[in-house]
């Protein structure tokens, strides 16, 4: 039986089944997104989103993958992570919201 590998919609790298993954609510649950659209991301990519944006910013300005991918605050992360292998795991340091 072959296990299908998907792609992380944020970093566009393969999402192997043995790499930590998490679901990201495009509209935060605390801002009315419970039951709304969800995307599967590398856990590292998901943590980075929440390290860079508040729940209010995510609900108001970044409720789509396209908005997150084109956000200037995500550019350095996306450039950095693109050079890492799909199985790369790193700890995201404390909050970096501006």
mmCIF file of the C-alpha atoms, coordinates in Angstrom:
data_MODEL
# 
_entry.id   MODEL 
# 
loop_
_atom_site.group_PDB 
_atom_site.id 
_atom_site.type_symbol 
_atom_site.label_atom_id 
_atom_site.label_alt_id 
_atom_site.label_comp_id 
_atom_site.label_asym_id 
_atom_site.label_entity_id 
_atom_site.label_seq_id 
_atom_site.pdbx_PDB_ins_code 
_atom_site.Cartn_x 
_atom_site.Cartn_y 
_atom_site.Cartn_z 
_atom_site.occupancy 
_atom_site.B_iso_or_equiv 
_atom_site.pdbx_formal_charge 
_atom_site.auth_seq_id 
_atom_site.auth_comp_id 
_atom_site.auth_asym_id 
_atom_site.auth_atom_id 
_atom_site.pdbx_PDB_model_num 
ATOM 1  C CA . UNK A 1 1  ? 0.000   0.000  0.000  1.00 0.00 ? 1  UNK A CA 1 
ATOM 2  C CA . UNK A 1 2  ? 1.482   3.342  -1.068 1.00 0.00 ? 2  UNK A CA 1 
ATOM 3  C CA . UNK A 1 3  ? 1.189   6.330  1.250  1.00 0.00 ? 3  UNK A CA 1 
ATOM 4  C CA . UNK A 1 4  ? 0.378   9.539  -0.590 1.00 0.00 ? 4  UNK A CA 1 
ATOM 5  C CA . UNK A 1 5  ? 2.518   12.553 0.175  1.00 0.00 ? 5  UNK A CA 1 
ATOM 6  C CA . UNK A 1 6  ? 0.811   15.899 -0.138 1.00 0.00 ? 6  UNK A CA 1 
ATOM 7  C CA . UNK A 1 7  ? 2.234   19.401 -0.417 1.00 0.00 ? 7  UNK A CA 1 
ATOM 8  C CA . UNK A 1 8  ? 2.215   22.107 2.247  1.00 0.00 ? 8  UNK A CA 1 
ATOM 9  C CA . UNK A 1 9  ? 0.197   24.957 0.692  1.00 0.00 ? 9  UNK A CA 1 
ATOM 10 C CA . UNK A 1 10 ? 2.242   27.591 2.537  1.00 0.00 ? 10 UNK A CA 1 
ATOM 11 C CA . UNK A 1 11 ? 5.850   26.616 1.744  1.00 0.00 ? 11 UNK A CA 1 
ATOM 12 C CA . UNK A 1 12 ? 5.010   24.398 -1.263 1.00 0.00 ? 12 UNK A CA 1 
ATOM 13 C CA . UNK A 1 13 ? 7.396   21.672 -0.050 1.00 0.00 ? 13 UNK A CA 1 
ATOM 14 C CA . UNK A 1 14 ? 6.298   18.020 0.137  1.00 0.00 ? 14 UNK A CA 1 
ATOM 15 C CA . UNK A 1 15 ? 4.470   17.096 3.326  1.00 0.00 ? 15 UNK A CA 1 
ATOM 16 C CA . UNK A 1 16 ? 5.717   13.570 4.165  1.00 0.00 ? 16 UNK A CA 1 
ATOM 17 C CA . UNK A 1 17 ? 3.504   11.528 6.487  1.00 0.00 ? 17 UNK A CA 1 
ATOM 18 C CA . UNK A 1 18 ? 6.315   11.108 9.054  1.00 0.00 ? 18 UNK A CA 1 
ATOM 19 C CA . UNK A 1 19 ? 6.866   14.880 9.506  1.00 0.00 ? 19 UNK A CA 1 
ATOM 20 C CA . UNK A 1 20 ? 4.907   16.782 12.193 1.00 0.00 ? 20 UNK A CA 1 
ATOM 21 C CA . UNK A 1 21 ? 1.816   18.359 10.639 1.00 0.00 ? 21 UNK A CA 1 
ATOM 22 C CA . UNK A 1 22 ? -1.037  20.467 11.905 1.00 0.00 ? 22 UNK A CA 1 
ATOM 23 C CA . UNK A 1 23 ? -4.298  21.931 10.684 1.00 0.00 ? 23 UNK A CA 1 
ATOM 24 C CA . UNK A 1 24 ? -4.573  25.696 10.329 1.00 0.00 ? 24 UNK A CA 1 
ATOM 25 C CA . UNK A 1 25 ? -7.998  27.338 10.487 1.00 0.00 ? 25 UNK A CA 1 
ATOM 26 C CA . UNK A 1 26 ? -7.886  30.076 7.861  1.00 0.00 ? 26 UNK A CA 1 
ATOM 27 C CA . UNK A 1 27 ? -10.161 32.127 10.107 1.00 0.00 ? 27 UNK A CA 1 
ATOM 28 C CA . UNK A 1 28 ? -9.108  31.568 13.740 1.00 0.00 ? 28 UNK A CA 1 
ATOM 29 C CA . UNK A 1 29 ? -11.631 29.622 15.825 1.00 0.00 ? 29 UNK A CA 1 
ATOM 30 C CA . UNK A 1 30 ? -11.720 32.442 18.370 1.00 0.00 ? 30 UNK A CA 1 
ATOM 31 C CA . UNK A 1 31 ? -12.698 34.847 15.570 1.00 0.00 ? 31 UNK A CA 1 
ATOM 32 C CA . UNK A 1 32 ? -15.608 32.824 14.175 1.00 0.00 ? 32 UNK A CA 1 
ATOM 33 C CA . UNK A 1 33 ? -13.696 30.236 12.168 1.00 0.00 ? 33 UNK A CA 1 
ATOM 34 C CA . UNK A 1 34 ? -14.855 27.129 14.020 1.00 0.00 ? 34 UNK A CA 1 
ATOM 35 C CA . UNK A 1 35 ? -16.132 24.789 11.330 1.00 0.00 ? 35 UNK A CA 1 
ATOM 36 C CA . UNK A 1 36 ? -14.601 26.979 8.609  1.00 0.00 ? 36 UNK A CA 1 
ATOM 37 C CA . UNK A 1 37 ? -11.928 26.105 6.048  1.00 0.00 ? 37 UNK A CA 1 
ATOM 38 C CA . UNK A 1 38 ? -8.829  24.328 7.327  1.00 0.00 ? 38 UNK A CA 1 
ATOM 39 C CA . UNK A 1 39 ? -5.518  23.566 5.590  1.00 0.00 ? 39 UNK A CA 1 
ATOM 40 C CA . UNK A 1 40 ? -2.901  20.949 6.512  1.00 0.00 ? 40 UNK A CA 1 
ATOM 41 C CA . UNK A 1 41 ? 0.597   22.463 6.944  1.00 0.00 ? 41 UNK A CA 1 
ATOM 42 C CA . UNK A 1 42 ? 4.017   21.470 8.224  1.00 0.00 ? 42 UNK A CA 1 
ATOM 43 C CA . UNK A 1 43 ? 3.819   22.045 11.958 1.00 0.00 ? 43 UNK A CA 1 
ATOM 44 C CA . UNK A 1 44 ? 6.784   24.413 11.616 1.00 0.00 ? 44 UNK A CA 1 
ATOM 45 C CA . UNK A 1 45 ? 4.930   26.498 8.998  1.00 0.00 ? 45 UNK A CA 1 
ATOM 46 C CA . UNK A 1 46 ? 1.835   26.627 11.209 1.00 0.00 ? 46 UNK A CA 1 
ATOM 47 C CA . UNK A 1 47 ? 3.831   27.757 14.244 1.00 0.00 ? 47 UNK A CA 1 
ATOM 48 C CA . UNK A 1 48 ? 5.501   30.451 12.144 1.00 0.00 ? 48 UNK A CA 1 
ATOM 49 C CA . UNK A 1 49 ? 2.141   31.900 11.080 1.00 0.00 ? 49 UNK A CA 1 
ATOM 50 C CA . UNK A 1 50 ? 1.076   32.266 14.706 1.00 0.00 ? 50 UNK A CA 1 
ATOM 51 C CA . UNK A 1 51 ? 4.475   33.662 15.711 1.00 0.00 ? 51 UNK A CA 1 
ATOM 52 C CA . UNK A 1 52 ? 4.166   36.463 13.139 1.00 0.00 ? 52 UNK A CA 1 
ATOM 53 C CA . UNK A 1 53 ? 0.468   37.409 13.272 1.00 0.00 ? 53 UNK A CA 1 
ATOM 54 C CA . UNK A 1 54 ? -2.171  37.992 15.923 1.00 0.00 ? 54 UNK A CA 1 
ATOM 55 C CA . UNK A 1 55 ? -5.515  36.205 15.764 1.00 0.00 ? 55 UNK A CA 1 
ATOM 56 C CA . UNK A 1 56 ? -7.163  39.508 14.811 1.00 0.00 ? 56 UNK A CA 1 
ATOM 57 C CA . UNK A 1 57 ? -4.710  40.051 11.932 1.00 0.00 ? 57 UNK A CA 1 
ATOM 58 C CA . UNK A 1 58 ? -5.250  36.513 10.687 1.00 0.00 ? 58 UNK A CA 1 
ATOM 59 C CA . UNK A 1 59 ? -9.035  36.932 10.700 1.00 0.00 ? 59 UNK A CA 1 
ATOM 60 C CA . UNK A 1 60 ? -9.001  40.409 9.167  1.00 0.00 ? 60 UNK A CA 1 
ATOM 61 C CA . UNK A 1 61 ? -6.171  40.303 6.630  1.00 0.00 ? 61 UNK A CA 1 
ATOM 62 C CA . UNK A 1 62 ? -4.809  36.783 6.187  1.00 0.00 ? 62 UNK A CA 1 
ATOM 63 C CA . UNK A 1 63 ? -7.784  34.420 5.876  1.00 0.00 ? 63 UNK A CA 1 
ATOM 64 C CA . UNK A 1 64 ? -6.383  32.680 2.789  1.00 0.00 ? 64 UNK A CA 1 
ATOM 65 C CA . UNK A 1 65 ? -3.191  30.845 1.905  1.00 0.00 ? 65 UNK A CA 1 
ATOM 66 C CA . UNK A 1 66 ? -2.586  33.344 -0.902 1.00 0.00 ? 66 UNK A CA 1 
ATOM 67 C CA . UNK A 1 67 ? -2.728  36.256 1.557  1.00 0.00 ? 67 UNK A CA 1 
ATOM 68 C CA . UNK A 1 68 ? -0.311  34.493 3.911  1.00 0.00 ? 68 UNK A CA 1 
ATOM 69 C CA . UNK A 1 69 ? 2.095   33.568 1.094  1.00 0.00 ? 69 UNK A CA 1 
ATOM 70 C CA . UNK A 1 70 ? 2.231   37.156 -0.188 1.00 0.00 ? 70 UNK A CA 1 
ATOM 71 C CA . UNK A 1 71 ? 2.448   38.837 3.231  1.00 0.00 ? 71 UNK A CA 1 
ATOM 72 C CA . UNK A 1 72 ? 5.721   40.794 3.529  1.00 0.00 ? 72 UNK A CA 1 
ATOM 73 C CA . UNK A 1 73 ? 6.168   39.480 7.090  1.00 0.00 ? 73 UNK A CA 1 
ATOM 74 C CA . UNK A 1 74 ? 6.222   35.891 5.755  1.00 0.00 ? 74 UNK A CA 1 
ATOM 75 C CA . UNK A 1 75 ? 8.717   36.546 2.925  1.00 0.00 ? 75 UNK A CA 1 
ATOM 76 C CA . UNK A 1 76 ? 11.893  35.908 4.938  1.00 0.00 ? 76 UNK A CA 1 
ATOM 77 C CA . UNK A 1 77 ? 10.500  32.687 6.421  1.00 0.00 ? 77 UNK A CA 1 
ATOM 78 C CA . UNK A 1 78 ? 9.307   31.363 3.061  1.00 0.00 ? 78 UNK A CA 1 
ATOM 79 C CA . UNK A 1 79 ? 12.672  32.136 1.483  1.00 0.00 ? 79 UNK A CA 1 
ATOM 80 C CA . UNK A 1 80 ? 14.503  30.441 4.355  1.00 0.00 ? 80 UNK A CA 1 
ATOM 81 C CA . UNK A 1 81 ? 12.289  27.348 4.543  1.00 0.00 ? 81 UNK A CA 1 
ATOM 82 C CA . UNK A 1 82 ? 12.438  26.806 0.768  1.00 0.00 ? 82 UNK A CA 1 
ATOM 83 C CA . UNK A 1 83 ? 16.097  25.844 1.200  1.00 0.00 ? 83 UNK A CA 1 
ATOM 84 C CA . UNK A 1 84 ? 15.309  23.189 3.827  1.00 0.00 ? 84 UNK A CA 1 
ATOM 85 C CA . UNK A 1 85 ? 14.369  19.552 3.148  1.00 0.00 ? 85 UNK A CA 1 
ATOM 86 C CA . UNK A 1 86 ? 10.694  18.566 3.599  1.00 0.00 ? 86 UNK A CA 1 
ATOM 87 C CA . UNK A 1 87 ? 11.492  16.710 6.829  1.00 0.00 ? 87 UNK A CA 1 
ATOM 88 C CA . UNK A 1 88 ? 13.275  19.663 8.446  1.00 0.00 ? 88 UNK A CA 1 
ATOM 89 C CA . UNK A 1 89 ? 12.204  20.287 12.059 1.00 0.00 ? 89 UNK A CA 1 
ATOM 90 C CA . UNK A 1 90 ? 13.158  23.374 14.038 1.00 0.00 ? 90 UNK A CA 1 
ATOM 91 C CA . UNK A 1 91 ? 11.946  25.032 17.177 1.00 0.00 ? 91 UNK A CA 1 
ATOM 92 C CA . UNK A 1 92 ? 10.280  28.408 16.642 1.00 0.00 ? 92 UNK A CA 1 
ATOM 93 C CA . UNK A 1 93 ? 11.559  30.826 19.294 1.00 0.00 ? 93 UNK A CA 1 
ATOM 94 C CA . UNK A 1 94 ? 9.229   32.939 21.429 1.00 0.00 ? 94 UNK A CA 1 
ATOM 95 C CA . UNK A 1 95 ? 6.716   35.431 20.050 1.00 0.00 ? 95 UNK A CA 1 
ATOM 96 C CA . UNK A 1 96 ? 7.993   37.772 17.345 1.00 0.00 ? 96 UNK A CA 1 
ATOM 97 C CA . UNK A 1 97 ? 4.861   39.757 16.611 1.00 0.00 ? 97 UNK A CA 1 
ATOM 98 C CA . UNK A 1 98 ? 5.445   43.378 15.789 1.00 0.00 ? 98 UNK A CA 1 
# 
